[in-house]
Amino acid sequence: MDAVMPIIEEPATMDAATPTGSSLPTVREVTHGLGGLLALGTAGALGAHGLTPHAMPGVLWTSAGALVLTGPALLVVHQFLGLQAAPDRVVGSMAWALAKAGQLAMGLVPFQVFFSVTTQRGPGLLALLLCGLGGTGLLAAMRGLVDAERDAGSTGTQLMHVRGLALAWAALTLLVGLRLGWEVMA
């Protein structure tokens, strides 16, 4: 009977909580993430005491700008090392990290508004939140890069290379983000 009826395989189900099911987030997810970063900057601008024009878009420019400026380097070195993951998965890892960090930023907006309105410590909290969001986003991107490489069937040596690449890229992105944050907020 098996020879007569072809075996129909069930399509792989994608877990909505993990971004590894698809290579790129939807436009809605990215927009929501960018909106969260902009909302956090706006909340920080409420208590910025003189930094208002800079603080409002500063969170968005710092976070997205660091990824835009370091993304091409990541893609070039990824291809140079001969790694297996498709370029859209590499870009997808960065896009998912930005979307998830922005969604987390949207959740932190009420805390930033509270501190900005009730205390003089709003800019300090904004700086701490930016560091936390940057770290969280970079860890998510690094995990996405390694998962994309593992899903592509890479060898053990290639997995070691992608881990080193992800760590070097995260350090570069952190330095670029700090520099952008310094320029935007100063």
Summary of the structure (lengths in Angstrom):
residues: 186
radius of gyration: 19.5
end to end distance: 74.3
largest distance: 77.9
contacts: 595
relative contact order: 0.17
helix: 77%
strand: 0%
